[in-house]
Amino acid sequence: MTTVVVVRKAGQIAIAADTLVTFGDTRLAQRYEENTKIFRIDTDAGPNYIGMAGTVAHFPVLRKALGTMPREILQLGSKDEVFDTFTKLHPYLKDNFFLQTKEEDSDPYESSQFSVVIANASGIYGLYSYREVFEFKEFWGIGSGRSFALGAMHAIYGKAKTAREVAEAGISAGCEFDRNSAGPWDVFTVKTKDNNK
């Protein structure tokens, strides 16, 4: 699957992801194709970096769908804005990209079938399949390598000087120990709005 992390520290937001794509037991490394799991979407509030975990099919679909949304709808600067944007995006994904929304018979809501992390100047957010949104204060990770990444980031967070340093520790651990994650990795940073948190 993947390892994607987001970190907030010392006035900086960082997002990082490995670049390995897997198809069952087959690995498609960066050597064979430019595989990035983070894409940038600009809004009136500035750049937003979006990382995903899940089936490879989600990456071009979500990038294309978010890239064509009207700017007045595409707002990602708070938990509520992320929720509203992805709630409006859900029927568009079904109607235009044929998203299969059913996971289990007992599902409380239609699923969007992906996990997403968002990094921008306002903070770091996580979005899950039923459009539940979290705003993380320090760091988080998604994908199959997240447990390794979370442990590494937890261990270094208090000692590190920057969000980038913490993110690179997380990605490094994910790539080292998760069989579905591998370098090289991508890292992007932005300054927080308040520059202190």
N, C-alpha and C positions, 0 to 999 in steps of 0.2 A: 504494500500500500504506500505509505509515505511517512515522513516526519515534517510537521510544520509547527513553528513556534512563534509566539508574540511576546514581547517584553516591554515593560514601561519602567524606566529608571532614570533619575538625574536629569530630567528635562528632555529625555529622548525616548522615542518609540522605535522598536526594531521588530521586523518580521523576517523569518528565515525559513527556507525549505530545502530539502534535498532535491535531486534531479533524476532519480531513478524511476522508471516506469516498469511495471510488471504486468504480464499477461499470464496468469496461472504460474507455471514454473519457469516461464521465459522472462529474462531481464533485458530491457532496452535502456542501455546506459547513455549518458551524455555524449559519448564518443560517436554514437550512431545517429542520434537525433537531438536537436536542441529542445530539451524538456525542461520547461519552467513551470512550477506549480504556484507561482505568484504572478498576478497581473495588476496593473495600475489602472484605476479609473479616476479621472479628475472630476470634481464637483466645484460648485461656487466656493465651498469652504477650503478647497485645496486638494492635494493628492490623497488617494486612498489605495492602500495595498491590500489585495485580497488573496488569501491562500486557501486551498481546498484539499480535502481528503475524500477519497471515494473512487468510484469508477472513472476511468480515463474519459469517458464520454461527457462527463459533467464539465470538464475544463473548457472546451470550446463553446459549449452551450451557455454557460454562465458568463463567460467573458463577452460573448456576442450579445446576449440578452441585456446585461447591465450596460454595455457600451451603446446600446440603441435606446435606452430609456430616456424620456424627457428629463432635463435637469431639475425641473420643479418637483418631480417625483423621486428622483435619485438623491436621497439625503441619508448620510451615514454618520452623523455627528453625535448621536446619542443612542441609548438602548431603544427608545421609542422610535427614532427615525430608522434605525436598522430594521426593527420589526415591521414598521409600516412599508418600507421599501420592498422587503422580501415577501410580505403578504400581497402587495400589488403585483409583484413579479410572478408569484405562483401560478395564477391562471394563464398568464402569458407563456410560461414554460409548458404548461399542459397543451394549450391550443396551438402553439407555433413550433414547439420542439418535441412534442409527443411524450412528455414526462410521464412515466408510469408511477402513480402515486400510492399504490397499495403495497404495504409490507406485511401486515398481519390482519386477520379478520377482526381483531379486537382493537385496532388502531383508533385512538380518540379523534384524530384529525387526518386529513390527507398528508402524506409525507412528501417533502421535497427531495428526499433521498441523498442529501449531502451534508457534510460538516464544513463550516467555513470559519476562518478567522479574518478579522479586519483590523488593520493598523492605520491610524490617521492622527492628526494633531490633537484631536479631542480624546483619544484613548485607544484601548485595545478591546475588541469585542469578539465573542464567539457566537455562532448561529448554528443550530442543529436542525434535524430533519422536520420537526413539527413547528419550526420557526420560533423555538425558544431562544432567547437572546440573553447573553451574560456580558457584563462589563467587568473585566479583570483589573485588579489594582496593581499587580506586579508582573505576573507571567502566566502563560498557559500553553498547552500543546495539543495537537490533534494528530490522528493517523496511527498506524501500527507501531511507530517508534516513540509515541508520546510518553510512555512510562519511563523509558530511559532518559528522554529529554527532560521531563519534569524533575527527576531525581538529580540530574546534573545541574539544572538551573537553580533548584532549591539549595544545593550545596554551595554554589558560587554567588548567589544573589547578594548576600550581605557584604561580600568582599570585593565584588566587581565595581568598577567605576562607571561603566556605561551599559546601556541596554544592549548594544551590539555585542559586547563581551559576553553577556549572559546568554543571548540568543545563539551565538557561535558555540558556546559550551553545550547547549541543548542539542543543536543540530549535530555536533560532533559525536555526542553520545548516541543519538539515534542512528547515525550512519555506522557507528562502530558495532552496535549490538543488535539492531533490527535487521533481519535478513531482507526486508523489502525497502530499505532506505540505503542510499549511497551518494557520495559526493561526486563531483563538486556540489557545493550548495550556493544558493542565492541569498543575499542579505540586503535589505533595504531599511533605511532609517529616515525618520522625520523628527523635527522638534515638537515638543508638546506646546499647546497653547499657552500654558502658564509657565513653562520652562523650569519649574521647580519639582514637580511630582514625577 
